[in-house]
Amino acid sequence: QVQLEESGGGVVTPGGSLRLSCLTSGSRFVFDEMAWYTQAPGKQRELLAISRWRGQPEYSDSVKGRFTISRGNARNTVHLQMNSLKLEDTGVYYCNARGTVGAHKYDYWGQGTQVTVSS
């Protein structure tokens, strides 16, 4: 029943910016952790940024100083501001929500949004 939907992808030139959004629906709890991943052609899915219920967000080395993850005002929403985009940033960007409530574990994924950085 829980669904995650990403939006905001598109085609940009190097150095450009995009703001991705992830909206969840159907959840009856606040996720402990929400994150953004990317998957480039021929590569494994890579963690880019994590926003936790407690603590500061964390970023992969490849996006530090360029990307910013943030929570929205709406319940279980998250954004990814991407600046200074590079060609290698091209890929499908996925929103992920995970957590544990008692003995119940949950792990949800969106279907992804395409980001293409091209000159």
N, C-alpha and C positions, 0 to 999 in steps of 0.2 A: 504493500500500500504506500509505503514511503517512496517518494520520487524526488530526484534532484534534477534540475534543469539549468544548464549553463547557457549564457548568452553573451554577446559582446564581441565575438570573434570577427575576423575580417582580414582584409588584405591591406598591408601598410608597407611603406618604404623603410629602409634601415634608418634608425634614429627616431622613428615615429612612436606613437603611444596608442595603447588600447586599454580599455577597462572592462574586465570580465566580471560577470555577476553569476551567482549561483543561488537559486531559489529552491527551497525545499517545501514539500507538501506532504500531508498525511502523517507527520510525526506527532507523537504524544509526549515527547520529551525533548529537552535541549541536548544537542549532541555535545559530547565531551571534547571532541576534536573535529575540526573541519580543515580540509587541506586542498591544495591545488597540485595537480600532477600534469605532466606533459609527456607525450609519446611522439617522437619523431619517427619517420619512416625507417624501418629496419632496426629500431632500437627498443629497449625495454622502457616501460613506463617509469618516469623519473619524478621523484618528489621535489617540488619547488618551494612550497611554503606551507606552514602549519599554523593554524590559529587554535589555541586551546582555551578551555573554559577558564583555566587559571594559568597565569604566567604570560610571558611575552611571546610574540610570534617568532618562529624560526624560519630561516631561509637556507636554501642550498647556496653553495659558493658561486654557482653560475649566475645567480640572479640577485645576489646581495647588492644593495645600493641602487638597483634598478626597479625591482618589483616590490610592491607593498600589499600585504594581505590585510583585510579589515572586515570586521563584522558590521552588518547592516542593522538598522533599527528594527526591522521585522525579525521575527523569530526564525532562527536557523537560516540566516542569509549570510553570504560571504562574498567579498569582492576581491579582485586582484587587479591592482593598477600596475600596468606594465609600461615602463618608460625606456627610452634608449634601446629600442628593440634591435636585435641583430638577426642576420640571416639564419643563424643556428637556432633561433627561438622558434622557428617554424615547426608546427606540429599540432596535434589535437590536444586540447586542454580539458582536463577532467576535474570535476569537483568530487570530493570524497568526504563522507561523514562517518565517523566511527565513535564507538564508546561502549561502556559497559554499565548496565544497571542491574545490580545484584548479580545473579548468575546468568543474566541475559547479555549476550554480546551482539553488537550490530555493526554492520559495515555496508554502506550504500555508495553507489557510484552513479554519476550522471552519464549521459551518452556522449558528452564531449562537444566542444565547439572548436572549429578549425581556425587557427591563426597562421597566416602566411605572411612572411616578411620577404619581400622581393624587391630587387632593384630594377 
